[in-house]
């Protein structure tokens, strides 16, 4: 498999921590699921069936969400979401277009500040699209790595459109009053 490092062009697509508005991290987390199993001794919570997690502008949709935390402090250290595919949606900044990520499996390692989109991963923002067999995002270093699969159809594919520049406004010319 080939490893592609695209740290500059694609970094703007993933430019905020876990693609987040700063205010989102201060919002409460709402989780809905058909079933929830929590084991504080093992430090694991599993939500199954039509799972929806919302925090501010961030929305996760999946079939299974597994959260791992330390039993003592309940500090979250890993989140895994799975679906057909699992979906992530968030507005990264007030002046940015929504980021949408899909993959059958996504992992977030809190301590390492790493996000992994596994198997048929895709991230879009506006018309820009980034696809690969596996996409890794290092939040601290703002670096993206993508891996292709073993077949030509599993190659890393990136589509980036130029940013539209603000169009200059033409001054409105006043029509002279020709009434006698």
C-alpha positions in Angstrom: 0.0 0.0 0.0 1.2 3.5 -0.7 1.2 6.2 1.9 0.4 9.7 0.8 1.2 12.7 3.0 -0.9 15.7 2.1 -0.2 18.2 4.8 -0.8 21.5 3.1 -3.6 21.5 0.6 -5.9 19.2 2.5 -5.1 20.7 6.0 -7.5 23.5 5.4 -10.2 20.9 5.1 -9.4 19.6 8.5 -8.2 22.8 10.1 -9.8 22.6 13.6 -9.5 20.1 16.4 -11.7 17.2 15.3 -13.2 19.6 12.8 -14.8 21.5 15.7 -16.1 24.9 16.4 -14.5 26.0 19.7 -17.9 26.6 21.2 -19.0 23.0 20.3 -16.6 21.6 22.9 -18.4 23.6 25.6 -21.8 22.2 24.7 -23.5 19.2 26.3 -23.3 15.8 24.5 -26.6 14.2 23.6 -26.7 10.5 22.7 -29.7 8.6 21.4 -29.6 4.8 20.7 -31.9 1.8 20.7 -29.7 0.3 23.4 -26.9 1.4 25.8 -24.6 -0.8 27.9 -22.2 0.8 30.4 -19.6 -0.9 32.5 -17.8 1.6 34.8 -15.4 -1.1 36.1 -14.1 -1.9 32.7 -14.3 1.7 31.5 -16.5 1.0 28.4 -19.8 2.3 27.2 -21.5 0.8 24.1 -24.4 2.3 22.3 -26.2 0.3 19.6 -28.8 0.7 17.0 -29.5 4.0 15.1 -27.0 5.9 17.3 -27.0 9.7 17.2 -24.5 11.8 19.1 -24.8 15.6 19.0 -22.6 18.3 20.5 -23.2 21.8 19.2 -22.8 21.6 15.4 -21.2 18.1 15.5 -23.4 15.2 14.6 -22.3 11.5 14.6 -24.6 8.9 13.1 -23.7 5.2 13.3 -24.9 1.7 14.3 -22.4 1.2 17.1 -20.6 3.8 19.2 -18.0 2.5 21.8 -16.5 4.9 24.3 -13.5 3.9 26.4 -12.6 5.8 29.5 -10.4 5.2 32.6 -12.5 3.6 35.4 -11.0 5.9 38.1 -11.4 9.4 36.5 -13.9 8.5 33.7 -11.5 10.5 31.4 -12.3 9.6 27.8 -9.4 8.1 25.9 -10.9 6.5 22.8 -14.1 6.6 20.8 -14.9 4.1 18.0 -18.0 4.5 15.7 -19.1 1.9 13.2 -21.9 1.9 10.5 -22.7 1.3 6.9 -21.1 3.8 6.8 -20.7 5.8 10.0 -21.2 9.5 9.4 -19.6 12.6 11.0 -20.9 16.2 10.2 -19.7 19.5 11.7 -19.1 23.1 10.9 -15.4 23.7 11.6 -15.6 27.5 11.9 -18.3 30.1 11.4 -17.0 31.2 8.1 -16.3 27.6 6.8 -18.4 25.1 5.0 -19.6 22.0 6.7 -17.3 19.0 6.9 -18.8 15.6 6.3 -16.8 12.4 6.9 -17.9 8.8 6.1 -16.3 5.5 6.7 -17.4 2.1 7.9 -15.3 2.6 11.0 -13.8 5.7 12.7 -11.6 5.9 15.7 -10.6 8.9 17.8 -7.6 8.6 20.2 -8.0 11.5 22.7 -4.5 11.4 24.2 -2.7 11.2 20.8 -5.2 13.6 19.2 -5.5 11.3 16.2 -8.6 10.5 14.1 -8.6 7.4 11.9 -11.2 6.8 9.1 -10.9 3.2 8.1 -11.9 1.4 4.9 -13.5 3.5 2.1 -12.9 6.7 4.0 -14.2 10.0 2.5 -14.1 13.6 3.8 -15.9 16.4 1.9 -16.1 20.1 2.5 -18.1 22.0 0.0 -17.1 20.6 -3.4 -13.7 19.4 -2.1 -13.4 15.6 -1.7 -10.7 13.4 -0.2 -11.0 9.6 -0.5 -8.8 6.7 0.5 -8.8 3.3 2.0 -7.6 4.8 5.3 -7.3 8.5 6.3 -5.3 9.5 9.4 -5.6 13.0 10.8 -3.1 14.3 13.4 -5.0 17.1 15.1 -1.9 18.6 17.0 0.3 18.7 13.9 -2.6 19.4 11.4 -1.3 16.6 9.2 -3.3 14.2 7.0 -2.0 10.9 5.8 -4.0 8.6 3.4 -3.4 5.1 2.4 -4.6 3.5 -0.8 -5.6 -0.2 -1.1 -4.1 -2.9 -3.3 -6.3 -2.3 -6.3 -6.5 0.7 -8.7 -10.0 1.5 -7.6 -8.7 2.0 -4.0 -6.2 4.7 -4.9 -6.1 7.9 -2.9 -8.3 10.5 -4.7 -8.3 14.2 -3.9 -10.5 16.9 -5.6 -9.7 20.4 -4.6 -11.5 23.4 -6.1 -9.9 26.9 -6.0 -11.3 29.2 -3.4 -13.7 31.6 -4.9 -12.5 35.2 -4.6 -14.9 37.9 -3.5 -16.2 39.6 -6.6 -15.5 43.3 -6.7 -18.6 45.4 -6.5 -19.2 47.8 -9.3 -20.4 51.2 -8.2 -24.0 51.8 -9.1 -24.2 54.8 -11.4 -27.0 57.1 -10.7 -29.1 57.9 -13.8 -29.4 61.7 -14.2 -32.8 63.2 -13.6 -33.9 64.5 -17.0 -37.3 65.7 -16.1 -38.0 69.4 -17.0 
